[in-house]
Amino acid sequence: MKKCTTLPHLILSFLLLSTFLFSPTDAADGKWELLLKNVGISAMHMQLLHNDRVVMFDRTNFGPSNLSLPNGVCRKNPNDTALKVDCTAHSAEYDVASNAVRPLFVFTDTWCSSGAVNPSGSLVQTGGSNEGEKRVRVFNPCATCDWKEIQNGLVNRRWYATDHILPDGRQIIIGGRGEFNYEFYPKSAGSMTALNLQFLQETSDGAAIENNLYPFVFINVDGNLFIFANNRAILFDYVAGKVVKTYPTIPGGEPRSYPSTGSAVLLPLKSTKGQAVEAQVLVCGGAPKGAFVKALKGTYMDALKSCARIKITDSNPVWVMEDMPLARIMGDMTLLPNGDVLIINGAGQGAAGWDIGRQPVLTPVVYKPENVVGSRFVQQNPSAIARMYHSTAVLLRDGRVLVGGSNPHNRYEFSNVLFPTELALEAFSPSYLDAQFARLRPSIISPGSQVRLGYGRRLAIRFSITGTIALNSVSITMVSPSFTTHSFAMNHRLVVLASEKVKALKNSTFQVQVTTPASGNLAPAGYYLLHVVHQKIPSAGIWVKIR
């Protein structure tokens, strides 16, 4: 006898299919919020710290900012080309909870510098321009802390360099203008040397153009460094000082590094018991060959629309190409807690540099890595503020993205220019924060924030959900906050933890057992934001420290 399909069976089948094919976050397009109209400085560099405060700074030789230093303090520098006595701040700390800014004192020039948060949670910021090019600056997160500067902390000048925290806790600083080498910080006895990296010289398009500054750098899951510059990449063993793999050139060969500035991100790493972890890199946007030189002469070429994705752990990796909905140069790519990628800020024409970008791209895009090609990009609601050269974006603990900066000029310029210096601070809320998803949004009960973790350990996470839970749609992610500048989020990575079956407790409370990352190759030591994600809706994060 043929079995009948009843209406309840049809409804259940439809619901299961809907859950598989669609995520709740596809239903809306995100919201913008103006946090502060004027923070006093243009946020050229930003870093979230584990006290939920964001350190931001621009450069010291602009002339005066719009944020005064407290208690009559002034910066006195006879070598400053703009203002030898400056009583205004060029760095600030933004308190997320109070929505307030505290001025910070930085002495040497931080223009186009780099940085990373060390395993203890301090921001170690490196290089810059002029008298700041060999400086190391340290900011410890506390309510009254300020910058401490270390003179000659670096061997070579680091201007437009890239930093990354290594599995052993050291910081590697790679490249810079005219610097085809790398060095480490902190220095060990007898290690005041820089080491040659021929790849950086090979990828330079000449001193006038370069196209290999701020290289994209990620720790691969084998502990080697993936380094991308211009239009190609290598896998580099920094311990032995040798290239262990050369990746193919991106199809088309167009440059993606500064000043043809695209952006890149290491896609979410899935930690699974007993299986090798795959690693993939996504590179999006940039400018075609010749765009920088033409822009200097007043001709603005269209930005690149293409993205290139590669599985860097494959034995024979290839780039897979796909197009964004909008062409973009100088965009920022930020990992969201649910594993999606936000692409935000930037321009549609020109190149990176003073006054040579055109057509601001106001509309963010969300990239969904697990979707099939052709369905990965979702356009979001636009901002009303143009974010051009020197814009930034960083993920906050509550799941919002803090957006600031934009100064395409050699000084602060607020009138009679196409794109005025921007001092406003905004927050972009992805659609997962919409009120309609409140009943699906988890809330972490335990452990408490600031918990310390070891590698390869089991951890019980308790959380609550007020609505109906889909037990098979829960995951736990760990996100490392980024040092973001010039369209690259340094040290940014997301690890999906290996987890067991979710267990229901009582009163809408649940528990899941996870295993922390196996080693520093997967998650270098330091502070991370841990989130429970349910049907692509993430909880607010808690701070965890792993080592």
C-alpha positions, -999 to 999 in steps of 0.1 A, spaced: 0 0 0 14 34 -9 22 56 21 4 90 22 22 123 28 2 142 54 0 180 58 22 180 90 49 161 71 48 186 43 51 215 67 80 199 85 97 191 52 93 228 41 107 241 74 137 219 72 144 228 36 140 265 44 165 263 73 190 246 50 186 269 20 180 303 37 194 320 68 173 344 88 199 371 81 191 372 44 159 390 52 173 425 60 201 447 50 217 462 81 214 496 99 236 526 104 240 547 135 259 579 139 277 575 172 297 608 174 296 636 149 332 647 158 358 625 176 384 652 170 408 631 149 405 611 117 407 574 125 434 563 101 443 533 124 419 514 148 423 485 173 397 471 197 412 460 231 399 436 256 385 464 279 360 472 251 378 504 242 391 512 207 424 530 202 425 552 171 451 575 157 461 594 125 494 612 121 512 639 141 524 662 113 489 673 100 489 705 120 463 708 148 434 683 152 400 690 167 407 673 200 427 691 226 453 675 249 443 677 286 458 699 313 477 722 290 499 694 277 515 702 243 537 682 219 569 701 212 589 688 182 613 711 165 614 687 135 577 688 128 571 702 93 535 714 101 534 726 138 564 726 161 542 732 192 510 712 190 485 712 219 460 689 202 458 651 202 465 628 173 454 596 191 422 589 211 406 561 230 369 554 223 349 539 251 322 517 235 300 516 266 299 554 273 302 565 237 330 589 247 365 598 236 396 603 257 426 621 241 459 603 241 494 616 237 516 603 209 549 620 203 564 606 171 547 604 137 524 573 133 515 580 97 509 548 78 522 525 105 513 490 117 506 471 148 493 440 167 480 431 201 505 410 220 495 379 240 493 399 272 467 423 256 489 453 250 488 471 216 523 471 202 524 496 174 554 499 150 569 524 127 555 553 109 571 582 90 598 608 97 611 605 133 585 577 139 598 552 114 619 531 138 597 537 169 578 511 189 548 524 209 530 504 235 495 510 248 484 490 279 446 489 282 436 507 314 414 537 323 443 561 326 470 546 304 487 564 276 513 556 249 548 546 259 574 551 231 606 531 226 632 549 205 650 527 179 629 497 188 631 487 152 661 480 130 647 494 97 622 521 88 587 506 88 564 528 67 535 509 51 545 476 67 524 447 80 525 431 114 514 397 126 515 379 159 533 346 156 525 313 174 554 319 198 540 353 208 565 374 189 555 400 164 568 399 128 570 432 109 572 427 71 581 452 44 576 489 42 585 516 17 618 505 1 622 478 27 624 443 12 629 426 45 614 417 78 622 417 115 608 406 149 597 423 181 605 420 209 642 417 202 662 389 218 698 393 227 719 398 196 689 399 172 691 436 161 690 426 125 666 426 96 663 396 73 660 398 35 627 388 18 634 387 -20 597 382 -27 590 418 -18 616 431 -43 602 408 -70 566 421 -64 575 458 -65 565 477 -97 593 502 -91 599 530 -65 574 553 -81 545 528 -81 554 499 -58 520 481 -56 533 458 -28 530 479 3 510 467 33 513 431 21 484 407 32 499 384 58 482 354 76 495 326 97 487 293 79 475 263 99 509 247 94 526 277 112 541 292 80 532 326 68 510 333 37 523 365 23 505 382 -6 519 413 -24 509 429 -57 492 400 -75 507 368 -61 517 350 -29 541 327 -12 541 304 18 571 315 39 589 295 66 600 325 88 620 301 111 642 288 83 639 320 63 628 302 31 599 301 6 582 267 9 555 273 -17 548 297 -45 512 303 -54 500 311 -89 494 347 -100 458 359 -97 442 355 -131 444 387 -150 475 398 -131 460 430 -117 476 445 -86 458 443 -52 483 459 -28 488 496 -20 484 519 -38 462 497 -60 446 489 -27 423 459 -25 417 440 7 420 405 19 408 382 47 415 347 59 382 329 57 369 310 88 390 281 100 369 251 111 386 232 139 376 195 137 388 166 158 412 143 139 410 161 106 433 186 89 420 222 89 416 238 56 426 275 51 413 298 24 421 334 16 398 359 -2 412 389 -20 388 415 -33 389 447 -52 419 469 -61 429 489 -91 441 479 -126 477 484 -137 484 520 -145 456 533 -123 479 551 -98 500 569 -124 469 579 -144 451 592 -112 481 614 -104 475 630 -139 438 634 -133 424 603 -151 406 579 -128 402 543 -139 374 521 -127 383 500 -97 383 462 -99 351 443 -94 367 409 -90 375 387 -60 399 359 -60 397 329 -35 423 302 -30 426 272 -7 461 278 5 464 244 22 459 225 -11 488 207 -27 479 223 -61 460 255 -52 442 276 -78 425 310 -76 387 309 -82 373 342 -95 340 358 -89 326 394 -91 313 417 -64 281 436 -71 302 468 -69 337 476 -80 358 489 -50 392 502 -41 403 510 -5 375 488 9 378 472 43 370 435 49 359 425 84 350 390 96 316 389 113 310 365 143 288 343 122 315 336 96 303 361 70 326 388 56 316 425 56 331 446 27 327 483 35 341 518 27 361 527 -4 359 542 -38 348 531 -73 376 549 -92 412 560 -89 439 548 -65 450 552 -29 468 584 -21 462 621 -17 431 632 -35 432 605 -62 401 585 -54 367 591 -69 331 578 -67 327 568 -30 311 534 -25 285 540 2 269 505 0 285 477 21 283 441 9 282 409 29 300 379 15 287 345 25 316 320 22 295 289 24 271 298 -4 277 287 -39 293 310 -65 267 334 -77 248 337 -44 276 348 -20 272 386 -21 243 405 -5 242 443 -7 234 463 25 218 496 32 242 525 23 258 550 46 254 587 40 291 594 47 319 589 21 347 569 35 376 572 11 414 571 17 424 564 53 391 549 64 388 520 89 363 494 102 366 471 132 343 445 148 330 453 183 321 427 210 283 433 205 285 424 168 284 459 154 311 472 132 327 505 141 334 527 111 356 558 111 382 578 93 386 591 58 411 619 50 423 620 14 443 652 21 477 661 34 461 682 61 427 684 78 404 699 51 368 706 58 357 729 29 363 735 -7 373 699 -14 354 670 -30 357 648 1 362 666 34 383 652 62 358 630 82 358 631 120 325 613 125 322 578 140 295 554 129 284 519 138 270 495 112 247 468 126 245 437 103 210 423 99 216 397 126 211 424 151 176 433 139 149 430 165 130 404 145 158 379 153 159 386 191 142 353 199 169 334 179 198 353 194 218 333 220 230 349 253 261 334 269 256 324 306 289 309 313 319 310 313 322 347 323 341 372 302 379 373 305 382 336 311 416 320 304 419 290 282 445 264 273 451 248 239 433 216 231 411 217 262 374 209 266 351 238 276 314 238 285 295 267 273 260 275 286 237 298 268 200 307 266 176 313 237 141 326 243 127 312 210 127 277 196 162 264 191 175 245 161 199 221 178 219 214 147 224 251 139 246 261 168 283 268 164 309 285 186 334 310 170 365 327 183 374 360 166 407 379 170 402 417 169 421 434 141 446 462 138 430 479 108 445 505 85 448 511 48 422 484 39 438 456 58 428 440 91 460 427 105 459 396 128 422 391 120 410 355 120 380 335 130 381 299 143 350 277 144 355 254 174 350 217 173 318 210 192 296 182 204 259 179 204 239 207 221 222 195 253 190 211 266 190 219 303 160 238 316 143 272 313 155 278 277 190 271 288 214 249 268 250 236 270 275 226 244 310 211 249 337 225 226 374 219 222 397 249 221 422 252 192 450 227 193 479 251 190 491 286 183 492 277 146 454 277 145 450 306 171 480 325 182 481 333 219 461 363 231 426 377 235 397 366 213 359 373 212 340 341 217 304 339 203 276 314 203 260 314 168 225 301 163 210 299 127 237 325 117 226 348 146 255 355 169 254 363 206 273 392 220 308 380 226 328 373 257 365 379 260 387 348 263 424 346 266 442 316 251 478 305 256 
